Amino acid sequence: MATSIRCSMCEKGQGTCLCAGCKKYFCMKDFKSHRNTLFNEMDVIVGNYNDLQERINRASQQKDSRSPIFAQIDQWQNNAIGKVKEAAELARQQAKKILNSKRVEITTQFETLSQDLIRLKETGDFVEHDLVQLYQKIQKVNQDLQLMALPPAVELHTEQSDKIVWNQLIYVEEKSTYSDNILGSANGSWLWKEPPEMELLRYFENLNRIETETSKTKPNLIRRKFSKS
């Protein structure tokens, strides 16, 4: 005679029903109880799903501009623009200094020429050599004025700024979620947090164990109740 399979919960009734999930046999009564437990858990999951959907809907309605990352980008932009303006103003001052230096030089030469010419004309104390020097000074000032009329002999250097890779100066990337599953370190060893699906599997294993223990203790509780009456 073949040995019959007992119910995994009460261990008394014949295990005629096999659960395709946990692979355990149940009697008809306990199988219904087992299925009811699963349906209750499904209701809990549906409730969690509805809550999650509501949170997703609220999150999707929020504007991305509220994220502090945009304020940080704006701050970097303002700082970068400020530094560029400072560098450009410094270059302007350098150009003005170079260009004005030639004007100052010509003005100084002309003032010296004027003083020599006035002095020699008033005193009359001059010879051929003095006249030649005056003529040479006038020619020198004329040549310098002609050079000033030409395009300025200054050069702007932008080689360093041309080498800047702007999209590498600032960029945004998503943080790694690897650390989300790490709880901490104990004696130099990292502790790993199980993913949600593993936690759920262990939850159902504990649930089946509780069902089995509860089924075993029910008959004793019933007998004690009747013995008192």
C-alpha positions, 0 to 999 in steps of 0.5 A: 500500500502506497504511503499517503502524503500528509498535510504540511500544516496540520500533519494529519489530513491527507495532502491532496493539494499541491501549491505550485509556489512553495511546492508543499502539500495541503489538505483541502481545509488548510489549502484554502487557508493557505490560499486566503493568506496569499490573497491577503498578501496580494491585497497588501501588495496592491495597496503598496502599488496604489501608494507607489502610483500616487507618489509617482504621479506627485513626483511627475507633477513636480518641476525639474527646476526645483532641483538644487542642481539648477541653482548650482549650475546658475551659480557656476555660470555667474562665477565663470562669467565674472572671471571671463569679464575680469580677464577681458578687462585686464586685457583692455587695460594692457592694450590701453597701456601699450597704445597710450605709451606711444602717444605719451612718448610723442607728446614728450618729444614735441614738448621738448622740441617746443622748448628748444625752438622757443629758447633758440628763437628768443635768444638767437643763440644758434648755429647751423648744427642747432638748426639741423637738430631741430629739423631732425626732431621735427622729422622724428615726431612726424615719423612717429605720428605716421606710425600711429596712424597705422594699425596698432602693433599689438597682438591678442593672445587667446591660445590658452582659452581656445584650448578649453574644453567647455563641456568638461569644465562642467557636466552632470552625472547620476550618482552610483546607487551601489552604496544604497545596498551597503549598510556599513563596515564591521572589522573592515568587511562591508555588510551587504543589504539584500535586494527587496525581492530577496527580502520578500522571498524570505518573508513568504518562507517565514509566513509558511513556517508560521502557518505550519506552527499555528496549525500544529498548536490549534488542536491542543488549544481546542482540546484545552477549551473543551476540557474546561467546559 
